[in-house]
Amino acid sequence: MNLRSLFAAFYSIYLTVLGVLFKPLKAKNHLTLLVSFEENAQALIRSYKAHAESLSYEVTVLYTRHAVSLEKELEGLGSFYLNEKNPLHLVKAVSILFKSKAVITDNYFLLTSVLNRRPQTTCIQVWHANGSLKKFGLEDVTNQNRPASDISRFKKVYRSFDFVTVGSDAMADVFKKSFGIREGQLLKTGVPLTDVYYEENKPQLKRKWPKKIILYAPTFRDYDMQSFRLPFTEEQLTNELNGEYMLLVKLHPAVLNQISASFESESIKNVSDMRLHDLLKAADILITDYSSVPFEFALLNKPIFFFTYDLEEYDQKRGLIDNYTSVIPGKACHDSGALLEEMTKEQFNAEEMKRFSDKWNMYSNGDSSEALLKFAETKMKKRDEAPA
């Protein structure tokens, strides 16, 4: 067992002890959001504030360092910044979870494992993506190099999910394999983070950059966090693309913290601190790779290109879904030359993009946040009506 697995094992034991100590706590009409990505939480918070009068419960937000940008929207709500490595923070977090009749979370948190065998609390996983091009959970190819104790711990967390929200039948199949869940656990309310794409408003960022916008939003490589590759150079933007485009780069926070050298220039800007949905609405073109961003960008029916310079390596080390190249709405381009050729050779196929979006966003119709909050209300009322 390596040092990381050993630490996780002790972490899990500590949580188990806290679960025993706090077991007598009574769950109240309270919903807790356990958040590490801002998008779903932002949608749910806005919907809660809009419909609070018709809901019988209060909301508390537990958020990690990756979601600190939510702080400005937490006015009127209970909230707690959670440092998962702080033992006292974990005490507070378990107490909050146990006092809640419903918990909505957006990621793999070992913390939710304390909710196993706690029927008075419903745990709902919304996940941080409405589609997936890479394997995760029980399907993750790196699991073959992990000790059995790690896999057992993963399954313990997945067992804490009473329900998992899905935006499509395609993603439902992915979750069944990745989390080992059953059909009855799938909540077909759509994905909250997609609601914003149904709002009719003009992208404000267009005013900041008058040129056409290419947004580059790559996934992170956990086996190589110190580097990344841009799809185009300044020279290519100026010459091959005639100076018509700005290249905006949205990096994963884990990668951004590892990059020391600046890659910005007159036509290339680092926009990693800006909200994704604002950038996607403003973008004329998306370039990505194995990220889940295409699934929500497809709702806007604009061109997507795939810069997959390390396709074979990524598939081997991290794992892609079966038939990746036939699933994506476009061609996998191994270098900048192929990418430029794809961008300039033919017209955008809007029908192909719509088919892709309809497949992966079939249940996401603009009211997913409200539907999920109402579902939580229904579950709480059933708990109240159940015989003691």
C-alpha positions as CSV (number, residue, x, y, z in Angstrom):
1,M,0.0,0.0,0.0
2,N,1.4,3.4,-1.0
3,L,1.5,6.4,1.2
4,R,-1.5,8.1,-0.4
5,S,-3.6,5.0,0.0
6,L,-2.5,4.6,3.6
7,F,-3.5,8.2,4.3
8,A,-6.9,7.7,2.7
9,A,-7.4,4.6,4.8
10,F,-6.8,6.5,8.0
11,Y,-9.0,9.3,6.7
12,S,-11.8,6.8,6.1
13,I,-11.5,5.4,9.6
14,Y,-11.6,8.9,11.1
15,L,-14.8,9.6,9.2
16,T,-16.3,6.3,10.4
17,V,-15.6,7.2,14.0
18,L,-17.3,10.6,13.5
19,G,-20.3,8.8,11.9
20,V,-20.7,6.7,15.0
21,L,-20.4,9.7,17.4
22,F,-22.9,11.8,15.5
23,K,-25.4,9.0,14.8
24,P,-27.9,10.2,17.4
25,L,-28.3,13.6,15.7
26,K,-31.8,14.1,14.3
27,A,-32.1,15.1,10.6
28,K,-34.2,18.3,10.1
29,N,-35.9,19.9,7.1
30,H,-32.5,21.0,5.7
31,L,-30.7,20.5,2.5
32,T,-26.9,20.7,2.3
33,L,-24.9,21.3,-0.9
34,L,-21.5,19.7,-0.8
35,V,-19.6,21.5,-3.5
36,S,-16.3,21.3,-5.3
37,F,-17.4,22.7,-8.7
38,E,-19.3,25.9,-8.9
39,E,-21.6,25.3,-11.9
40,N,-24.2,23.0,-10.5
41,A,-24.2,24.8,-7.1
42,Q,-24.6,28.2,-8.7
43,A,-27.7,27.0,-10.7
44,L,-29.2,25.4,-7.6
45,I,-28.6,28.4,-5.4
46,R,-30.2,30.7,-7.9
47,S,-33.2,28.4,-8.3
48,Y,-33.5,28.0,-4.5
49,K,-33.6,31.8,-4.0
50,A,-36.2,32.2,-6.7
51,H,-38.5,29.5,-5.3
52,A,-37.7,29.6,-1.5
53,E,-41.2,30.6,-0.6
54,S,-42.6,27.4,-2.0
55,L,-40.0,25.2,-0.4
56,S,-40.1,24.1,3.3
57,Y,-36.4,23.6,3.9
58,E,-33.3,25.8,4.4
59,V,-30.0,25.3,2.5
60,T,-26.5,25.2,3.8
61,V,-23.5,25.2,1.4
62,L,-20.3,23.3,2.2
63,Y,-17.7,24.4,-0.4
64,T,-14.1,23.5,-1.0
65,R,-11.2,25.7,-2.3
66,H,-12.2,25.0,-5.9
67,A,-15.6,26.6,-5.4
68,V,-14.6,29.8,-3.4
69,S,-16.0,31.9,-6.3
70,L,-19.5,31.0,-5.0
71,E,-18.9,33.2,-1.8
72,K,-20.5,36.2,-3.4
73,E,-23.8,34.3,-4.0
74,L,-24.1,32.8,-0.5
75,E,-25.8,35.8,1.1
76,G,-28.9,34.6,3.0
77,L,-27.7,31.0,3.1
78,G,-25.8,29.1,5.7
79,S,-22.3,28.3,4.5
80,F,-19.0,26.7,5.6
81,Y,-15.7,26.7,3.8
82,L,-14.5,23.1,4.0
83,N,-10.8,22.2,4.2
84,E,-11.0,18.5,3.7
85,K,-7.6,17.9,5.3
86,N,-8.5,19.7,8.6
87,P,-9.9,17.2,11.2
88,L,-12.0,19.9,12.9
89,H,-13.5,20.9,9.6
90,L,-14.5,17.3,9.1
91,V,-16.2,17.3,12.5
92,K,-18.3,20.3,11.5
93,A,-19.1,18.9,8.0
94,V,-20.3,15.5,9.4
95,S,-22.5,17.4,11.9
96,I,-24.1,19.5,9.1
97,L,-24.7,16.4,6.9
98,F,-26.3,14.4,9.7
99,K,-28.6,17.3,10.5
100,S,-29.9,17.4,6.9
101,K,-32.6,15.3,5.4
102,A,-31.1,15.8,1.9
103,V,-27.5,16.2,0.7
104,I,-26.7,17.1,-2.9
105,T,-23.0,16.7,-3.9
106,D,-21.2,17.1,-7.2
107,N,-18.0,15.0,-6.9
108,Y,-16.4,12.0,-5.3
109,F,-16.2,13.0,-1.6
110,L,-15.1,10.4,0.9
111,L,-17.1,12.4,3.3
112,T,-20.4,11.1,1.9
113,S,-19.5,7.6,3.0
114,V,-20.7,8.5,6.5
115,L,-24.2,8.6,5.1
116,N,-24.3,4.9,4.4
117,R,-26.9,3.1,6.6
118,R,-28.4,6.5,7.5
119,P,-32.0,6.3,6.0
120,Q,-33.1,9.7,7.4
121,T,-30.7,11.4,4.9
122,T,-31.1,11.2,1.2
123,C,-27.8,11.7,-0.7
124,I,-28.1,12.9,-4.4
125,Q,-25.1,13.0,-6.7
126,V,-25.4,15.6,-9.5
127,W,-21.8,15.1,-10.8
128,H,-19.9,17.9,-12.4
129,A,-20.5,16.9,-16.1
130,N,-23.6,16.1,-18.1
131,G,-21.6,13.7,-20.4
132,S,-18.3,11.9,-20.4
133,L,-15.6,11.1,-22.9
134,K,-13.3,9.5,-20.4
135,K,-13.7,6.6,-18.1
136,F,-14.0,7.2,-14.3
137,G,-15.1,5.5,-11.2
138,L,-15.1,1.7,-11.4
139,E,-14.3,2.0,-15.1
140,D,-11.1,4.1,-14.5
141,V,-8.2,2.2,-16.2
142,T,-5.9,3.3,-13.4
143,N,-7.8,1.1,-11.0
144,Q,-5.8,-1.9,-12.2
145,N,-2.7,-0.4,-10.4
146,R,-4.5,0.3,-7.2
147,P,-4.7,-1.9,-4.1
148,A,-8.0,-3.7,-3.3
149,S,-8.5,-1.4,-0.3
150,D,-8.8,1.6,-2.6
151,I,-11.4,-0.1,-4.7
152,S,-13.3,-1.0,-1.6
153,R,-13.2,2.6,-0.4
154,F,-14.5,3.9,-3.8
155,K,-17.4,1.5,-3.6
156,K,-18.2,2.6,-0.1
157,V,-18.6,6.2,-1.4
158,Y,-20.7,5.1,-4.4
159,R,-23.0,3.2,-2.0
160,S,-23.8,6.5,-0.3
161,F,-25.5,7.8,-3.5
162,D,-29.3,7.2,-3.1
163,F,-29.8,8.9,-6.4
164,V,-27.8,10.2,-9.3
165,T,-29.1,12.9,-11.6
166,V,-28.8,12.3,-15.4
167,G,-29.3,14.4,-18.5
168,S,-29.6,11.5,-20.8
169,D,-30.0,7.7,-21.2
170,A,-26.5,7.6,-22.6
171,M,-25.0,9.1,-19.4
172,A,-27.3,6.9,-17.3
173,D,-25.5,3.9,-18.9
174,V,-22.1,5.4,-18.0
175,F,-23.1,6.0,-14.4
176,K,-24.4,2.4,-14.0
177,K,-21.0,1.1,-14.9
178,S,-18.9,3.8,-13.2
179,F,-20.8,3.9,-9.9
180,G,-22.3,0.4,-9.8
181,I,-25.8,1.8,-9.4
182,R,-29.2,0.5,-10.4
183,E,-31.8,1.9,-12.8
184,G,-34.0,2.9,-9.9
185,Q,-31.4,5.2,-8.6
186,L,-31.3,7.3,-11.7
187,L,-33.0,10.7,-11.4
188,K,-34.0,11.9,-14.8
189,T,-34.4,15.6,-13.9
190,G,-31.6,16.8,-16.2
191,V,-28.4,18.5,-15.0
192,P,-28.6,21.8,-13.2
193,L,-25.5,23.3,-14.8
194,T,-27.2,23.3,-18.2
195,D,-30.1,25.6,-17.1
196,V,-28.0,28.7,-17.8
197,Y,-27.8,27.9,-21.5
198,Y,-31.5,28.3,-21.9
199,E,-31.5,31.9,-20.6
200,E,-31.9,34.5,-23.3
201,N,-29.2,37.1,-22.7
202,K,-26.4,38.5,-24.8
203,P,-22.8,37.4,-23.8
204,Q,-21.1,40.4,-22.2
205,L,-17.6,39.2,-23.1
206,K,-18.2,40.0,-26.8
207,R,-17.7,43.7,-25.9
208,K,-14.3,43.0,-24.3
209,W,-13.0,41.1,-27.4
210,P,-14.4,42.5,-30.7
211,K,-12.7,39.7,-32.7
212,K,-14.2,36.2,-33.2
213,I,-13.5,34.0,-30.2
214,I,-11.9,30.6,-30.1
215,L,-12.2,29.1,-26.6
216,Y,-9.6,26.4,-25.8
217,A,-10.7,24.3,-22.8
218,P,-8.6,21.2,-22.4
219,T,-9.0,18.6,-19.7
220,F,-6.2,18.0,-17.2
221,R,-3.7,15.2,-17.4
222,D,-3.1,13.9,-13.9
223,Y,0.0,12.1,-15.1
224,D,1.5,15.4,-16.4
225,M,0.2,18.5,-14.5
226,Q,3.1,20.8,-15.3
227,S,2.5,21.3,-19.0
228,F,-0.1,21.8,-21.7
229,R,-0.1,22.5,-25.4
230,L,-1.8,25.4,-27.2
231,P,-3.7,24.5,-30.4
232,F,-2.3,27.5,-32.2
233,T,0.7,29.9,-32.0
234,E,0.4,33.7,-32.3
235,E,1.8,33.3,-35.8
236,Q,-0.8,30.8,-36.9
237,L,-3.6,33.1,-35.5
238,T,-2.2,36.0,-37.4
239,N,-1.3,34.3,-40.7
240,E,-3.4,31.1,-41.3
241,L,-6.4,32.5,-39.5
242,N,-5.9,36.0,-40.9
243,G,-5.9,37.7,-37.5
244,E,-9.7,37.3,-37.2
245,Y,-9.7,35.4,-33.9
246,M,-8.7,35.7,-30.2
247,L,-7.7,32.5,-28.6
248,L,-9.0,32.4,-25.0
249,V,-7.5,29.6,-22.8
250,K,-9.5,28.2,-19.9
251,L,-7.4,25.8,-17.9
252,H,-8.4,23.4,-15.2
253,P,-7.5,24.9,-11.7
254,A,-5.2,22.0,-10.9
255,V,-3.2,22.7,-14.1
256,L,-3.2,26.5,-13.7
257,N,-1.6,26.2,-10.3
258,Q,1.3,24.2,-11.8
259,I,2.0,26.6,-14.8
260,S,4.7,29.1,-14.0
261,A,5.5,30.6,-17.4
262,S,3.1,33.0,-19.1
263,F,1.7,31.9,-22.5
264,E,-0.2,35.1,-23.1
265,S,0.3,37.4,-26.1
266,E,-1.6,39.9,-28.1
267,S,-4.1,37.3,-29.5
268,I,-3.8,34.6,-26.8
269,K,-5.4,35.3,-23.3
270,N,-5.6,33.3,-20.1
271,V,-9.2,33.4,-19.0
272,S,-9.0,30.6,-16.4
273,D,-10.5,32.8,-13.7
274,M,-13.6,33.5,-15.7
275,R,-16.8,31.4,-15.4
276,L,-17.1,28.7,-18.0
277,H,-20.7,29.4,-19.0
278,D,-19.9,33.1,-19.8
279,L,-17.0,32.0,-21.9
280,L,-19.0,29.3,-23.8
281,K,-21.8,31.8,-24.6
282,A,-19.3,34.3,-25.9
283,A,-17.2,31.8,-27.9
284,D,-17.7,31.3,-31.7
285,I,-15.7,28.1,-31.7
286,L,-14.7,25.6,-29.0
287,I,-11.5,23.6,-29.1
288,T,-11.2,20.9,-26.5
289,D,-10.0,17.2,-26.2
290,Y,-11.4,14.7,-23.7
291,S,-13.2,17.3,-21.5
292,S,-16.9,17.2,-20.8
293,V,-17.3,20.8,-22.0
294,P,-18.6,19.8,-25.5
295,F,-21.8,18.3,-23.9
296,E,-23.0,21.7,-22.6
297,F,-21.5,23.8,-25.5
298,A,-23.5,21.6,-27.9
299,L,-26.7,23.2,-26.5
300,L,-25.5,26.5,-28.1
301,N,-25.2,24.7,-31.5
302,K,-21.8,26.1,-32.4
303,P,-18.7,24.4,-33.9
304,I,-16.5,22.2,-31.8
305,F,-13.1,20.9,-32.8
306,F,-11.0,18.3,-31.0
307,F,-7.2,18.8,-30.5
308,T,-6.2,15.3,-29.5
309,Y,-2.4,15.4,-29.9
310,D,-1.9,12.7,-27.2
311,L,-4.9,10.5,-28.0
312,E,-3.2,7.1,-27.7
313,E,-1.2,8.1,-24.6
314,Y,-4.3,9.5,-22.9
315,D,-6.4,6.5,-23.7
316,Q,-3.7,4.2,-22.3
317,K,-2.9,6.2,-19.1
318,R,-6.3,7.6,-18.3
319,G,-8.9,5.8,-20.4
320,L,-11.4,7.0,-22.9
321,I,-15.0,5.8,-23.6
322,D,-15.4,3.1,-26.2
323,N,-15.5,4.4,-29.7
324,Y,-14.4,7.9,-28.7
325,T,-13.7,9.1,-32.3
326,S,-17.2,8.1,-33.4
327,V,-19.0,9.6,-30.4
328,I,-17.5,13.1,-30.7
329,P,-19.3,15.5,-33.1
330,G,-16.2,16.1,-35.2
331,K,-12.8,14.8,-36.2
332,A,-10.0,14.1,-33.7
333,C,-7.0,16.3,-34.8
334,H,-3.5,15.1,-33.9
335,D,-1.8,18.4,-34.6
336,S,-2.3,22.1,-35.3
337,G,-2.2,21.5,-39.1
338,A,-5.0,19.0,-39.0
339,L,-7.0,21.4,-36.7
340,L,-6.5,24.3,-39.1
341,E,-7.6,22.1,-42.0
342,E,-10.8,21.0,-40.3
343,M,-11.6,24.6,-39.4
344,T,-11.3,25.9,-42.9
345,K,-12.3,23.1,-45.2
346,E,-16.1,22.9,-44.7
347,Q,-19.2,24.4,-43.3
348,F,-20.4,23.8,-39.8
349,N,-22.8,20.8,-39.6
350,A,-25.5,22.1,-37.3
351,E,-27.6,19.0,-37.7
352,E,-24.8,16.7,-36.5
353,M,-24.3,19.0,-33.4
354,K,-28.1,18.9,-32.7
355,R,-28.1,15.1,-32.8
356,F,-25.2,15.0,-30.4
357,S,-26.9,17.5,-28.0
358,D,-30.2,15.7,-28.2
359,K,-28.6,12.4,-27.3
360,W,-26.6,13.7,-24.3
361,N,-29.0,16.5,-23.1
362,M,-32.4,14.8,-23.6
363,Y,-33.6,15.5,-20.0
364,S,-32.0,18.9,-19.5
365,N,-34.6,21.4,-20.6
366,G,-33.8,24.5,-18.7
367,D,-35.6,23.7,-15.4
368,S,-33.3,20.9,-14.0
369,S,-32.4,22.9,-10.8
370,E,-36.1,23.5,-10.0
371,A,-37.0,19.9,-10.6
372,L,-34.2,18.6,-8.4
373,L,-35.1,21.0,-5.5
374,K,-38.7,19.9,-5.8
375,F,-37.7,16.3,-5.7
376,A,-35.7,17.0,-2.5
377,E,-38.9,18.5,-1.0
378,T,-40.9,15.5,-1.9
379,K,-38.4,13.1,-0.3
380,M,-38.4,15.2,2.9
381,K,-42.2,15.1,3.1
382,K,-42.1,11.3,2.7
383,R,-39.7,11.1,5.5
384,D,-42.0,13.1,7.7
385,E,-45.0,11.0,6.8
386,A,-43.2,7.7,7.4
387,P,-44.1,5.9,10.6
388,A,-41.5,6.2,13.4
